[in-house]
């Protein structure tokens, strides 16, 4: 999967975490969610958002029972153009970690 973002546009990704049957939601009660974007070419970090450490500009909201969460970054004006790999790591209350499939984020300049 590949997503495109124009610098300055806000991010609001609504994500559902499903059981292996791809239907039943994972109960996210007690989970920490960590989202990272790293440049494919030079490995620089574009962003790191952890659900347990929100800021006014970037945060993750969780609907634990529904198994859904929303990743929000309000201001992306400081983002650098490039192609980034994005991973989502799910950490249970017991400390067990599972990662998503990596997806690609293409950050591009605005036309004007």
Secondary structure, DSSP 8 states (H G I E B T S, - for coil): -EEEEETT--EEEEEE-B-TTSSSB---TT-EEEEEEEETTT--EEEEEETTS--SSEEEEEETTTTEEEEEES--TT---EEEEEEEEEE-TT--EEE---EEEEEE----
